[in-house]
Amino acid sequence: MSDLKNQIESLKQRIEDRAYEADKKASNRWDVKASQDIGSLSRFVSQVILGAHWVHERMVAPTGRFLAVPMAFLFGWYRRLWARLVYVEDRFQQRQFSKTRAGLTLAGTFVFVWFLMIPLLVFAFDVALYFATVKHDEIVYLNNSQEVLPEENVHAVQGCHSLPCTDENSFYFRIRATLFNEAWSLVHGYGFFFPDYVAAAVPVSISQCKITSYGLRMKLMMRGIDVYPDILRTECTPLLGPTNP
């Protein structure tokens, strides 16, 4: 009985060994590998399509529906304005298309969009961002203000929330003369907004500062798309020695 059991186990082991060797040889065949690669590629493509479909259904489509009404209104208004501006009446009181008027209308549209409409949209975004994220009279520790974009008068200020400064509590601010920053400074009685003067209030040495700022403080946004919070007001006192916050 024992010999029969051993023979069965031996036969089973040989069958398993042969199956393993067959699978090993099959795995090295180019057609098997190609089939596996095609299967992996098709699975990846189908997953990407499913993800793109989710983005369209949950993000793109709702945004499009939200913007469709104002965009349709603006487009209809511009078409009516275009019809009034680019046609002239001849001596028979017939409306004739004028290339000169059309060119001037296009030039005026570009000037309006670039110098008025876009700044107003940015201003409206900054207003919403300010009321959503503003921090008044926040105590932080700042040093090393420097002008990073001289042609645009943009300054950078670095610091931290508490001492000692570490990579966990450190941050960067920007000081810049945007339309909203100018309006905020005028409304609060500080006159025109001068980034150089605001940055000059931050000494070279580490200082305890009371600031007013707004914006998103996310390191991923700072590194990925160069978006920094803005400082509007600074009052700094240099620390002469080690001081606990």
C-alpha positions in Angstrom: 0.0 0.0 0.0 2.9 2.3 0.9 4.6 1.5 -2.4 1.5 2.4 -4.4 1.1 5.7 -2.6 4.8 6.6 -3.3 4.3 5.7 -7.0 1.3 8.0 -7.2 3.1 10.9 -5.5 6.1 10.3 -7.8 3.8 10.3 -10.9 2.1 13.5 -9.7 5.4 15.2 -9.1 6.6 14.3 -12.7 3.4 15.7 -14.2 3.8 18.9 -12.3 7.4 19.2 -13.3 6.5 18.7 -17.0 3.8 21.3 -16.8 6.2 23.8 -15.2 8.8 23.2 -17.9 6.1 23.5 -20.6 4.9 26.8 -19.1 8.5 28.0 -18.8 9.1 27.3 -22.5 5.9 28.9 -23.5 6.7 32.1 -21.5 9.8 32.5 -23.6 8.0 32.3 -26.9 7.7 35.7 -28.7 4.1 35.1 -29.6 3.1 34.4 -26.0 5.0 37.5 -24.9 3.4 39.6 -27.6 0.0 38.4 -26.6 0.7 39.3 -23.0 2.0 42.8 -24.0 -1.0 43.4 -26.2 -3.3 42.4 -23.3 -1.5 44.8 -20.9 -1.6 47.6 -23.5 -5.3 47.1 -24.2 -6.1 47.1 -20.4 -4.1 50.3 -19.9 -5.9 52.0 -22.8 -9.3 51.0 -21.6 -8.5 52.3 -18.1 -7.3 55.6 -19.5 -10.5 55.9 -21.5 -12.6 55.2 -18.4 -10.6 57.8 -16.5 -11.0 60.4 -19.2 -14.8 59.6 -19.4 -15.0 60.3 -15.6 -13.2 63.6 -16.0 -15.5 64.6 -18.8 -18.7 63.7 -17.0 -17.7 65.1 -13.6 -15.6 68.1 -14.5 -15.6 69.2 -18.1 -19.3 68.8 -18.8 -20.5 70.6 -15.6 -18.1 73.5 -16.3 -19.2 73.7 -19.9 -22.9 73.8 -18.8 -22.1 76.5 -16.3 -20.2 78.7 -18.8 -22.6 78.1 -21.7 -25.2 80.7 -20.7 -22.8 83.7 -20.1 -20.7 82.7 -23.2 -23.8 82.5 -25.3 -25.0 85.9 -24.0 -21.6 87.5 -24.7 -21.4 86.0 -28.2 -24.9 87.2 -29.1 -24.2 90.7 -27.8 -20.9 90.9 -29.7 -22.6 89.7 -33.0 -25.2 92.5 -32.6 -22.5 95.0 -31.9 -20.5 93.8 -34.9 -23.5 94.2 -37.2 -24.0 97.8 -36.0 -20.3 98.8 -36.4 -19.0 97.1 -39.6 -21.8 98.2 -42.0 -22.3 101.6 -43.6 -25.2 102.9 -45.8 -24.4 103.9 -49.3 -26.2 106.7 -51.2 -29.1 104.4 -51.9 -29.4 103.7 -48.1 -28.3 100.1 -48.6 -26.1 98.5 -45.9 -22.6 97.7 -47.2 -19.9 95.8 -45.4 -16.8 97.9 -44.7 -13.4 96.2 -44.4 -12.0 99.3 -42.7 -14.7 99.3 -40.0 -14.3 95.5 -39.5 -10.5 95.9 -39.1 -10.9 98.8 -36.6 -13.6 96.7 -34.7 -11.2 93.7 -34.5 -8.4 96.0 -33.2 -10.7 97.6 -30.7 -11.9 94.2 -29.5 -8.3 93.0 -29.0 -7.4 96.1 -27.0 -10.6 95.8 -24.9 -10.0 92.1 -24.1 -6.3 92.3 -23.5 -6.1 95.6 -21.5 -9.5 95.7 -19.8 -11.5 92.4 -19.8 -8.6 90.1 -18.8 -7.4 92.4 -16.0 -10.9 92.7 -14.7 -11.3 88.9 -14.7 -8.0 88.5 -12.8 -9.1 91.2 -10.4 -12.4 89.4 -9.7 -10.5 86.2 -9.1 -8.2 87.9 -6.7 -11.1 89.4 -4.8 -12.7 86.0 -4.4 -9.3 84.5 -3.4 -8.8 87.3 -0.9 -12.0 86.8 1.0 -11.6 83.1 1.0 -8.0 83.0 2.3 -7.1 86.3 3.9 -5.1 86.3 7.1 -5.0 89.6 9.1 -2.2 90.4 11.6 -0.6 87.0 11.4 2.6 86.6 13.4 5.4 84.9 11.4 9.1 84.9 11.1 10.6 86.4 7.9 14.0 87.1 6.4 15.8 87.4 3.1 13.5 89.5 1.0 14.8 89.8 -2.6 13.6 91.0 -6.0 13.1 88.0 -8.2 11.5 89.7 -11.3 13.0 93.2 -11.6 11.1 94.0 -14.8 7.8 93.2 -13.1 8.8 94.6 -9.6 8.1 91.2 -7.9 9.8 90.4 -4.6 10.1 87.1 -2.8 10.1 86.7 1.0 10.9 83.5 2.8 10.2 82.6 6.4 8.4 80.2 8.7 5.5 80.0 11.1 7.5 79.3 14.2 11.1 78.9 15.4 13.2 77.0 14.6 12.5 77.1 10.9 12.2 73.7 9.3 11.1 72.3 5.9 7.7 71.5 7.5 6.8 75.1 8.7 8.7 77.2 6.1 6.9 79.1 3.3 7.4 81.6 0.5 5.5 84.8 -0.2 5.3 87.1 -3.2 5.0 90.9 -3.0 3.8 92.3 -6.3 1.8 95.3 -7.7 -1.4 93.7 -9.0 -4.6 95.6 -9.6 -6.2 94.1 -6.5 -3.2 94.8 -4.3 -3.3 98.4 -5.5 -7.0 98.7 -4.8 -6.6 97.1 -1.3 -3.8 99.5 -0.4 -5.9 102.6 -1.5 -9.1 101.4 0.3 -7.2 100.8 3.5 -5.6 104.2 3.4 -2.0 103.2 2.6 -1.8 105.0 -0.7 -0.4 103.3 -3.8 1.0 99.8 -3.4 4.8 99.8 -3.7 6.3 96.3 -3.5 9.8 97.7 -2.9 8.7 99.5 0.3 6.7 96.5 1.6 9.7 94.2 0.9 12.1 96.7 2.5 10.2 96.3 5.8 11.6 92.8 6.0 15.2 92.9 7.4 18.0 90.6 6.3 18.1 88.9 9.7 15.3 86.7 11.0 12.5 89.0 12.3 9.2 88.6 14.0 6.6 90.1 11.7 2.9 90.9 11.7 1.6 90.6 8.2 -1.6 90.7 6.2 -1.6 88.1 3.4 -3.9 86.1 1.2 -3.6 83.2 -1.3 -3.1 79.4 -1.3 -0.2 78.1 0.8 0.3 74.8 -0.9 3.9 73.7 -1.6 2.7 71.6 -4.5 1.3 74.6 -6.3 4.4 76.7 -5.6 6.6 74.0 -7.1 4.3 72.9 -9.9 2.7 76.0 -11.3 4.6 78.8 -9.5 1.6 80.1 -7.5 2.5 81.9 -4.2 0.5 83.7 -1.6 0.7 87.5 -1.6 1.8 89.8 1.2 -0.1 93.1 1.5 1.3 94.6 4.7 4.4 93.9 6.9 5.5 95.1 10.3 8.8 93.5 11.4 11.0 93.6 14.5 14.5 92.0 14.1 15.3 89.3 16.7 18.6 90.2 18.4 19.1 86.7 19.9 17.4 83.3 20.3 13.8 83.9 21.1 11.0 81.5 21.7 7.9 82.2 19.7 
